[in-house]
Amino acid sequence: MIIKHIFPVILICSIVGFLEACTGVGPATNLFRPSSPHDQYAQSLKEAKLDKTALGADWASVGERALRDSLTIAIPYRESGYFSATKPIAVGYRLSVQQGDRFLVKVETQGQQQASVFIDVFALDDRNRPTLLAASKADTNVLAWEPRRTQTCLIRIQPELLRSGSYTIAITREPALSFPVQGRDSRQISSFFGAARDAGRRRHEGVDIFAPRGTPAIASVDGIVTSVGTNSLGGNVVFVSDNERNIRLYYAHLDRWNVNNGQRISVGDTVGFVGNTGNARTTGPHLHFGIYGFNEGAVDPLPFIRLGRGPARQGLLASDRLGDSIRVASPRSFVRIAPGSDGAVVREVAKSTALTIVGGTEAWLRVELPDGQYGYIASGATESIKRPLRRLALSGPATLLDAADSQAGVITTLPAGASLDILSTFADFQFVRSNKGQAGWITKVGSL
């Protein structure tokens, strides 16, 4: 017999700076209205006075907790989990982002009723205080956004109340811009941003992409051509303004132009043709591609155009394992903040410690400890509680509790002589099953 416990689920990202959703909404511009579908939903709970109920209060509490107790992941990533109609959930994920990245978060749900999932992106200041930056549109369960700075991101995902089902979350990264040379990709970049030039007197303010003379150099964005001309370094050059991202794209060493000043262009339009004009006459034909902020100097263009890492490939956890009670099988194991052996240790756990699977992958389970702490543990370090650790005959009456806490609710009082299966342990408690099938916690009796 496996005892199922369903706990909260949230996704969260932290960013110290500016993020903007391509599919979603940003911070509120009206001080008298909620700033996201999540906030609007919370407001509707208040108006219906449901925030005063235990379920409504728990929903708000787990949402706030996800902003503090987030887990760390690397992209691309996916995992599965479960949300219950009887217990609100929320999951928070942290990841590092760079200006030029474009992230896509998708949450697919399965259940008897369609469930809305709120996806929010937050910035964290130096004291870890969150500021909402972007949110998915209502009823989409999808959020795409681009970070405006290199920073840490916090994403929160939280389902609405009174819905049960399983879910899969997938987070992927792609370049924000299209590659600027037709038929090429970032594997053809031969010189990178910051490389020394002129015996160290200056630094390379872009990337060089080699291609045969006459290869089309194409628009990476929808924008406006703001300058077509010639200079001593770049030869034939074109500047394109991207007002959405507040950047200018610089195409240099062109053999010839294919646009006019002031022209509106779309992604894929031919800006010019690869050559080696300017100070590149002694090198092979290539495009020098640079990016400049409207209010700052050159920025590294590589994150904007490098190849994405493709879809997440982590093996998903079987849905029938979600909510299972398990225990630690190894003599010494660690619950970590991230799904990998290099993740920081949240807690060292002893053999037989009780855990509940709330999500994760085949290799790394996202678990909750009996005291409410979350983290990841290697799947191979755990085992099912189907097989008891040992049998116990009570020498006196014992109170069967619904949690590993002396203040927990009482399920029943077990009589002296009752025969129990000990399934797992936590602190001074043992998780047991009586011969009548009742399961719960008792104060630890004897030693294992």
C-alpha positions in Angstrom: 0.0 0.0 0.0 1.3 3.5 -0.9 0.1 6.5 0.9 -0.4 9.5 -1.4 0.1 13.1 -0.2 -0.5 15.9 -2.7 1.3 19.1 -2.1 1.6 22.6 -3.6 3.1 23.4 -7.0 4.7 26.7 -8.2 7.2 27.9 -10.8 9.3 31.0 -10.4 12.1 32.9 -12.1 14.3 35.7 -10.7 15.7 38.6 -12.7 17.4 41.7 -11.4 16.5 44.0 -14.2 14.1 44.1 -17.1 12.2 41.2 -18.6 9.4 41.5 -21.0 6.9 38.9 -22.0 6.4 38.3 -25.7 3.3 36.3 -24.9 2.0 37.8 -21.7 1.4 41.0 -19.8 3.8 43.2 -18.0 3.6 45.2 -14.7 0.4 47.1 -14.0 0.2 50.6 -15.4 -3.1 51.3 -13.6 -2.5 51.7 -9.8 -6.1 50.7 -9.1 -6.1 47.3 -10.9 -4.2 44.1 -10.3 -1.1 43.7 -12.4 -1.5 40.1 -13.6 -4.0 37.3 -14.1 -2.6 35.8 -10.8 -3.3 39.0 -9.0 -6.7 39.4 -10.6 -7.6 35.9 -9.4 -6.4 36.6 -5.9 -8.5 39.8 -5.9 -11.6 37.7 -7.0 -11.0 35.4 -4.0 -10.9 38.4 -1.7 -14.1 39.9 -3.2 -15.8 36.5 -2.6 -14.3 36.4 0.9 -12.7 33.1 0.0 -9.4 34.4 1.2 -10.7 34.0 4.7 -11.3 30.3 4.2 -8.5 27.8 5.0 -8.2 26.8 1.3 -8.1 30.4 0.0 -5.6 31.4 2.7 -3.4 28.4 1.8 -3.5 29.3 -1.9 -2.1 32.8 -1.1 0.4 31.3 1.3 2.0 28.8 -1.0 2.2 31.5 -3.7 4.2 33.7 -1.5 6.3 30.7 -0.3 7.3 29.9 -3.9 8.9 33.3 -4.2 11.2 32.5 -1.3 11.8 28.7 -1.5 12.5 28.3 -5.2 14.5 25.5 -6.7 17.4 25.8 -9.2 17.4 24.4 -12.7 19.4 24.5 -15.9 17.8 25.1 -19.3 16.4 23.2 -21.2 14.4 21.5 -18.5 11.2 19.6 -18.0 9.5 17.7 -15.2 6.1 16.4 -14.2 4.0 16.9 -11.1 0.5 16.8 -9.6 -1.9 19.4 -8.2 -4.8 18.5 -6.0 -8.2 20.1 -5.5 -7.9 19.7 -1.8 -4.4 21.3 -1.3 -3.1 24.4 -3.1 0.3 24.1 -4.7 2.9 26.3 -6.2 6.5 25.6 -7.5 9.4 28.0 -8.0 12.3 27.7 -10.3 15.5 29.8 -10.5 17.7 30.0 -13.6 20.5 32.2 -15.0 19.6 34.2 -18.0 21.4 36.5 -20.5 20.4 39.4 -22.5 19.7 38.0 -26.0 18.0 34.8 -24.7 14.4 34.1 -25.4 12.7 31.6 -23.0 9.5 29.7 -23.5 7.6 28.2 -20.6 4.8 25.7 -21.3 2.6 24.0 -18.7 0.5 21.1 -20.0 -2.2 19.8 -17.7 -4.3 16.6 -17.7 -7.4 16.1 -15.5 -11.1 15.7 -15.7 -11.6 19.5 -15.7 -9.6 22.2 -17.6 -7.3 24.0 -15.2 -5.8 27.5 -15.5 -2.2 27.8 -14.5 -0.6 31.2 -13.7 2.9 31.7 -14.9 4.7 34.8 -13.5 8.2 36.1 -13.9 9.9 38.1 -11.1 13.0 40.2 -10.6 14.8 39.9 -7.4 16.7 42.8 -5.9 19.9 42.4 -3.8 17.7 41.5 -0.8 15.8 38.9 -2.7 12.6 41.0 -2.8 10.5 40.1 -5.9 9.1 42.5 -8.4 6.7 41.2 -11.0 8.0 41.7 -14.6 5.9 39.5 -16.8 3.0 37.1 -16.7 1.2 34.7 -19.0 -2.1 35.8 -20.4 -5.2 34.3 -18.9 -6.1 30.7 -20.0 -2.9 30.2 -22.1 -0.6 28.2 -19.8 2.2 29.6 -21.9 4.7 32.4 -21.4 7.5 33.6 -23.7 9.9 36.3 -22.5 13.2 37.9 -23.2 15.5 39.1 -20.4 16.9 42.6 -20.9 19.9 41.9 -18.7 22.2 39.1 -17.7 20.9 38.1 -14.3 19.1 35.5 -12.2 15.5 34.8 -13.0 12.6 33.5 -10.9 9.5 31.9 -12.4 6.5 31.0 -10.4 3.8 28.6 -11.6 0.6 28.1 -9.6 -2.7 26.5 -10.6 -6.1 27.8 -9.7 -8.1 26.4 -6.8 -10.4 23.3 -6.9 -8.8 21.5 -9.8 -6.9 18.2 -9.7 -4.6 16.8 -12.3 -1.1 16.1 -13.4 1.1 18.5 -15.3 4.3 18.7 -17.3 6.4 21.9 -17.3 8.9 22.5 -20.1 11.3 25.5 -20.2 13.5 26.0 -23.3 15.8 28.7 -24.6 16.2 30.0 -28.1 18.1 33.1 -29.5 16.0 36.3 -29.5 17.1 37.2 -33.1 17.3 35.4 -36.4 20.8 34.6 -37.6 22.1 37.5 -39.9 23.7 35.4 -42.7 21.6 33.3 -44.9 22.3 29.5 -44.7 24.7 29.9 -41.8 24.4 29.6 -38.0 26.5 30.3 -34.9 28.9 27.5 -35.7 30.3 29.7 -38.5 31.3 32.5 -36.2 35.1 32.8 -36.3 35.9 35.8 -34.2 34.1 36.8 -31.0 33.2 39.8 -29.0 36.0 41.3 -26.9 38.9 39.9 -29.0 41.9 42.2 -29.1 42.4 44.4 -32.2 45.2 46.7 -33.4 47.8 45.2 -31.0 45.4 45.5 -28.1 44.5 49.2 -28.7 40.8 48.3 -29.1 38.4 45.4 -28.7 36.3 43.6 -31.2 32.7 45.0 -30.8 30.9 42.2 -32.6 31.2 38.8 -34.1 32.6 37.8 -37.6 30.6 35.3 -39.7 32.5 34.0 -42.7 30.6 33.1 -45.9 31.2 33.3 -49.6 31.2 36.7 -51.2 27.7 37.7 -52.2 25.9 35.6 -49.6 22.8 37.6 -48.4 23.2 39.3 -45.0 19.6 39.3 -43.7 17.5 41.2 -41.2 17.6 39.6 -37.8 14.6 41.7 -36.6 11.6 43.7 -37.8 13.0 47.2 -37.8 14.0 50.4 -39.6 17.1 51.1 -41.5 18.6 54.2 -39.8 21.9 54.5 -41.7 23.4 53.3 -45.0 27.0 54.4 -45.7 30.7 53.8 -45.7 33.4 54.2 -43.1 37.1 53.3 -42.9 36.7 50.4 -40.5 33.5 48.8 -41.6 33.5 49.6 -45.3 30.0 49.4 -46.6 27.8 49.4 -43.5 24.1 49.4 -42.5 22.5 50.2 -39.1 19.0 48.8 -38.3 17.1 50.0 -35.3 15.0 47.6 -33.2 12.7 49.8 -31.2 11.1 46.8 -29.3 14.4 45.9 -27.7 16.1 49.4 -27.8 19.0 48.1 -29.8 20.7 48.9 -33.1 22.1 46.2 -35.3 25.4 46.9 -37.2 26.2 45.1 -40.5 29.7 45.8 -41.8 32.2 44.8 -44.6 29.3 44.4 -47.0 30.1 43.9 -50.6 27.1 46.1 -51.5 23.9 47.3 -49.9 20.3 46.2 -50.6 18.3 48.7 -48.5 17.8 52.4 -48.3 17.9 54.8 -45.3 14.5 55.0 -43.6 13.3 51.7 -45.1 11.2 49.4 -42.9 12.4 45.8 -43.1 11.2 42.4 -41.8 13.0 39.4 -40.5 14.7 37.6 -43.4 14.8 40.6 -45.8 18.2 41.0 -47.5 20.1 44.0 -46.0 23.2 43.6 -48.1 25.7 41.0 -49.3 28.8 39.6 -47.6 32.1 41.1 -48.6 35.4 42.3 -47.2 35.2 46.1 -47.6 36.8 48.5 -45.2 39.7 47.2 -43.0 38.8 43.6 -43.9 40.4 43.7 -47.4 43.2 41.4 -46.3 40.8 38.8 -45.0 38.2 36.5 -46.5 34.6 37.7 -47.1 32.6 37.9 -43.9 29.9 39.8 -42.1 30.9 41.8 -39.0 27.7 41.8 -36.9 27.4 44.1 -33.9 24.7 45.2 -31.5 24.6 48.5 -29.7 22.1 49.6 -27.0 20.3 52.9 -27.5 21.7 54.2 -24.2 24.9 52.1 -23.9 27.8 50.9 -26.0 28.4 47.6 -27.8 26.9 44.4 -26.2 27.9 40.9 -27.0 25.7 39.7 -29.9 26.4 36.0 -29.4 23.6 35.3 -27.0 21.2 37.0 -29.4 22.0 34.7 -32.3 23.6 31.5 -31.0 21.9 28.2 -31.6 19.3 27.1 -29.1 19.8 24.0 -27.0 16.7 22.3 -28.4 13.9 20.7 -26.5 14.2 19.5 -22.9 15.0 15.7 -22.9 14.8 14.8 -19.2 12.9 11.5 -18.8 9.6 12.2 -17.2 8.4 10.6 -14.0 5.6 8.1 -14.5 2.3 9.8 -13.5 1.3 7.0 -11.2 4.3 7.8 -9.0 3.2 11.4 -8.3 2.2 11.7 -4.7 3.7 8.4 -3.6 5.2 8.1 -0.1 8.8 6.8 -0.3 11.8 6.5 2.0 15.5 7.0 1.7 17.2 3.7 0.9 20.9 4.7 1.1 22.8 5.0 4.4 23.6 8.7 3.6 21.8 10.8 1.1 21.2 14.5 0.3 18.2 16.5 -0.7 19.5 19.2 -3.0 18.3 22.5 -4.3 18.8 21.5 -8.0 18.2 18.2 -9.9 21.8 17.1 -10.1 24.7 15.9 -8.0 26.3 19.4 -8.1 23.2 21.1 -6.6 23.7 22.7 -3.2 22.6 20.5 -0.3 19.3 21.5 1.3 19.6 18.7 4.0 21.3 15.5 4.6 18.8 12.7 5.2 19.3 9.4 7.0 18.2 6.0 5.8 14.5 5.3 6.2 13.6 9.0 6.2 10.1 9.6 4.9 9.6 11.6 1.6 6.7 12.4 -0.7 7.1 12.6 -4.4 5.6 15.9 -5.6 7.2 16.0 -9.1 10.5 15.6 -10.9 12.1 13.4 -13.5 13.1 9.7 -13.8 16.5 10.5 -12.4 15.8 13.2 -9.9 12.6 13.3 -7.7 11.3 16.5 -6.4 10.2 15.6 -2.9 8.6 17.1 0.2 9.9 16.2 3.7 7.3 15.8 6.5 8.2 19.2 7.9 7.3 20.9 4.5 10.8 21.4 3.1 11.3 20.8 -0.6 14.2 19.7 -2.8 15.5 17.0 -5.2 16.9 13.6 -4.4 18.4 11.0 -6.7 15.8 8.5 -7.6 18.2 5.6 -7.0 18.7 6.7 -3.4 15.0 5.9 -2.6 12.7 3.0 -2.4 9.0 2.2 -2.1 7.4 1.8 1.3 5.4 -1.2 0.2 7.8 -3.5 2.0 7.8 -2.7 5.8 11.1 -2.0 7.6 10.0 -4.2 10.4 7.0 -5.2 12.5 6.2 -3.7 15.9 3.8 -4.9 18.7 2.8 -1.9 20.9 3.6 -2.4 24.5 1.0 0.3 25.4 -1.5 2.5 23.8 -0.2 4.9 21.1 -1.8 8.0 19.4 -1.9 7.8 15.6 -1.3 11.3 14.2 -1.9 12.7 10.7 1.6 14.3 10.5 5.0 14.0 12.1 4.3 16.6 14.7 3.2 16.3 18.3 0.6 19.0 17.6 -0.9 17.1 14.6 -4.4 15.9 14.4 -5.3 12.6 16.0 -6.5 9.9 13.7 -7.2 7.3 16.4 -5.7 5.7 19.5 -4.1 2.3 18.9 -4.5 -0.2 21.7 -1.7 -2.0 23.5 -0.7 -5.1 21.6 -1.6 -3.7 18.2 0.6 -5.0 15.4 2.1 -2.3 13.2 4.2 -2.2 10.1 6.9 0.5 10.3 7.2 2.1 6.9 9.5 5.1 7.3 10.8 7.6 9.9 11.3 11.3 10.5 12.9 12.9 13.5 11.2 11.4 16.6 8.4 9.8 14.6 7.6 6.6 12.7 5.2 6.3 9.9 3.2 3.1 10.4 0.4 1.0 9.1 -1.9 -1.0 11.3 -3.3 -4.4 10.5 -6.6 -2.6 9.8 -5.0 -0.6 7.1 -4.8 2.7 9.0 -1.7 4.7 8.3 -0.2 7.6 10.2 2.6 8.7 12.6 3.4 7.6 16.1 6.1 8.7 18.4 9.2 6.6 17.8 9.1 3.3 19.7 12.3 1.3 20.1 15.1 1.5 17.4 15.3 0.3 13.8 
